[in-house]
Amino acid sequence: MTSLVGRPAGPAPPGAALSGRRLWRTWLAWTTGGEALGFCVPALVATLTAGSPAAVALPVLLLAGAAEGAVLGAAQAHVLRRVLPDLPRSRWVAVTSAAAVLAWLVGLLPATLAGTAAGWPVPLLVVLAAAGGVVLLLSIGTAQWTVLRRHVAGAGRWIAVTAAGWLAGLAAFMLIAPPLWHPGQPAVLTAAIGVLAGLVMAGTVAAVTGLGLVRLLEVPGVPLAATGQFPG
């Protein structure tokens, strides 16, 4: 049976090469890079398919979302394997990719169904929007929890950590991209704005989830869980 880390009195995971501050910085670098690089795929596809029928754009964007999730998952797995050597890299990548597809599907449905849903009752639209928001925020964390729970005690906290990270990241994206996007812009400029906002989003997600990861693993080093200090 795989031993679990994350218990206050438990030993450090075998072969662990990272500790508090260093783990956070490594996670920040790899997760930011992985998500930023992965996000370039749907950002480019969205630009190229702008104005295309939903039947054409939606499947292509979902494939792009799968690619984004796979790149993010691979970057995260690279770091996690240094503190959790038994964590299956391929499964982590697969569940992250699948969850990214679900998140993109939920995010794209409002625009796809805009014409159809125009006549629906407002209370129904509010309920559907709230449910969609919950699925969007919990999708990746829940999918990754199915892998992490076999290796870390109290892994359920990862769902809340990732939800908080993506909520902050999406908020950062919305504060940057929509105000800078305007009708009639060159496709290159639109894509560049999306990539910039995606980079900020990626860094935000990485910073929040990295802090949560350090606290979850409780690796030796800087006792962040005890002090509450944000790594610098």
C-alpha positions in Angstrom: 0.0 0.0 0.0 1.3 3.4 -0.9 2.4 5.4 2.1 0.7 8.8 2.6 2.5 12.0 3.3 1.0 15.2 4.8 0.5 13.9 8.4 1.9 16.3 11.0 4.1 13.6 12.7 4.9 11.7 9.5 8.3 11.4 7.9 9.3 13.2 4.7 8.4 11.3 1.5 11.3 9.1 0.3 13.6 10.8 -2.1 12.0 14.2 -1.5 14.3 16.8 -3.1 12.3 19.9 -2.4 11.2 21.7 0.8 9.0 24.7 1.7 10.3 27.8 -0.2 12.1 25.8 -2.8 9.1 23.6 -3.5 6.9 26.7 -3.9 9.3 28.5 -6.2 9.8 25.3 -8.3 6.0 24.8 -8.5 5.5 28.4 -9.4 8.0 28.3 -12.3 6.8 25.0 -13.8 3.1 25.5 -13.3 3.2 29.1 -14.7 5.3 28.0 -17.7 3.1 24.9 -18.3 -0.2 26.7 -18.1 1.0 29.7 -20.1 2.4 27.5 -22.8 -0.7 25.3 -22.8 -3.0 28.3 -22.9 -1.4 29.5 -26.1 -3.1 26.6 -27.9 -6.7 27.5 -27.2 -5.9 31.2 -27.4 -4.6 30.8 -30.9 -7.4 28.4 -31.9 -10.0 30.8 -30.6 -8.5 33.6 -32.7 -8.4 31.5 -35.8 -12.0 30.1 -35.4 -13.6 33.5 -34.5 -16.8 33.8 -36.5 -16.9 30.1 -37.4 -20.1 28.1 -36.7 -20.3 26.6 -33.3 -20.4 23.1 -34.8 -16.9 23.8 -36.1 -15.4 25.9 -33.4 -16.5 24.0 -30.3 -14.9 20.6 -31.1 -11.6 22.3 -32.1 -11.6 24.4 -29.0 -12.2 21.4 -26.8 -9.2 19.6 -28.4 -7.2 22.7 -27.7 -8.4 22.6 -24.1 -7.2 19.0 -23.9 -3.8 20.1 -25.1 -3.7 22.9 -22.6 -4.6 20.5 -19.7 -2.0 17.9 -20.9 0.8 20.5 -20.9 -0.2 21.8 -17.5 -0.5 18.3 -16.1 3.0 17.4 -17.4 4.6 20.5 -15.9 2.9 19.8 -12.5 3.8 16.1 -12.6 7.5 17.0 -13.1 7.5 18.8 -9.8 5.3 16.4 -7.9 7.4 13.4 -8.8 10.3 15.0 -6.9 8.3 14.9 -3.6 5.9 12.0 -4.5 8.1 9.6 -6.5 5.3 7.0 -6.7 2.8 9.4 -8.3 1.8 8.2 -11.8 2.8 10.9 -14.2 0.7 9.6 -17.1 -2.5 9.4 -15.0 -1.9 12.9 -13.6 -1.6 14.3 -17.1 -4.6 12.3 -18.4 -7.0 13.5 -15.6 -5.8 17.1 -15.9 -6.4 17.0 -19.6 -9.8 15.5 -19.3 -10.8 18.1 -16.6 -9.6 20.9 -18.8 -11.9 19.7 -21.6 -14.8 19.7 -19.1 -13.9 23.2 -17.9 -13.7 24.5 -21.5 -17.0 22.9 -22.3 -18.7 24.5 -19.4 -17.1 27.9 -20.2 -18.1 27.8 -23.9 -21.7 26.6 -23.4 -23.2 30.0 -22.6 -21.9 31.5 -25.8 -22.8 28.4 -27.8 -26.4 28.3 -26.4 -26.9 32.0 -26.3 -29.6 32.0 -29.0 -31.4 28.9 -27.7 -31.3 30.0 -24.1 -32.6 33.5 -24.7 -36.2 32.5 -24.0 -35.5 30.4 -20.9 -36.8 31.5 -17.5 -34.3 33.8 -15.6 -34.3 31.6 -12.4 -33.3 28.6 -14.6 -30.5 30.6 -16.2 -29.2 31.6 -12.7 -29.3 28.1 -11.5 -27.5 26.8 -14.6 -24.9 29.6 -14.4 -24.2 28.8 -10.7 -23.9 25.1 -11.4 -21.6 25.7 -14.3 -19.4 28.0 -12.2 -19.1 25.3 -9.5 -18.2 22.6 -12.1 -15.7 25.0 -13.8 -13.9 25.7 -10.5 -13.9 22.2 -9.1 -13.2 20.2 -12.3 -9.4 20.2 -12.3 -8.9 19.9 -8.5 -11.4 17.0 -8.3 -9.8 15.2 -11.2 -6.3 15.5 -9.7 -7.6 14.5 -6.3 -8.5 11.1 -7.6 -4.7 10.6 -8.2 -3.4 12.6 -5.2 -5.6 10.8 -2.6 -3.5 7.7 -2.9 -0.3 9.5 -2.0 -1.2 12.3 0.4 -3.2 12.3 3.6 -6.0 14.9 3.5 -5.8 15.2 -0.2 -9.4 16.5 -0.3 -8.1 19.9 0.6 -6.5 20.1 -2.9 -9.9 20.5 -4.5 -10.5 23.7 -2.5 -6.9 24.9 -3.1 -7.2 24.5 -6.9 -10.7 26.1 -6.9 -9.3 29.2 -5.1 -6.3 29.3 -7.5 -8.5 29.1 -10.6 -11.0 31.6 -9.2 -8.1 34.1 -8.6 -6.5 33.3 -12.0 -9.7 33.7 -14.0 -10.4 37.0 -12.2 -7.0 38.2 -13.2 -7.6 37.2 -16.8 -10.9 39.0 -16.9 -9.4 42.2 -15.5 -6.8 42.2 -18.3 -8.1 40.7 -21.5 -11.7 41.9 -22.0 -10.9 45.6 -21.4 -8.2 45.4 -24.1 -10.1 43.4 -26.6 -12.0 45.5 -29.2 -14.0 44.6 -32.3 -12.0 45.0 -35.5 -8.6 44.4 -33.8 -5.9 42.5 -35.8 -5.9 38.8 -35.0 -2.3 39.0 -33.9 -3.1 41.7 -31.4 -6.1 39.8 -30.1 -4.0 36.7 -29.6 -1.2 38.7 -28.0 -3.6 40.1 -25.4 -4.9 36.7 -24.7 -1.4 35.3 -24.2 -0.5 38.1 -21.9 -3.6 37.7 -19.8 -3.1 33.9 -19.9 0.4 34.4 -18.5 -0.9 36.5 -15.6 -3.6 33.9 -15.0 -1.1 31.1 -15.0 1.2 32.9 -12.5 -1.8 33.6 -10.2 -3.0 30.0 -10.3 0.5 28.7 -9.7 1.2 31.0 -6.7 -2.0 30.1 -4.9 -1.9 26.3 -5.6 1.8 26.3 -4.8 1.2 27.6 -1.3 -1.6 25.1 -0.9 0.7 22.3 -2.0 3.4 23.2 0.5 0.8 23.2 3.3 -0.8 20.0 2.1 2.5 18.1 1.9 3.9 19.7 5.1 7.4 19.0 3.8 10.3 19.9 6.1 11.9 23.3 5.5 10.0 26.6 6.0 7.0 25.8 8.2 4.5 27.7 6.2 1.6 25.8 7.6 2.6 26.8 11.1 3.6 30.4 10.5 1.2 31.4 7.7 3.9 33.3 6.0 3.8 33.6 2.2 7.0 32.4 0.6 9.2 35.1 -0.8 
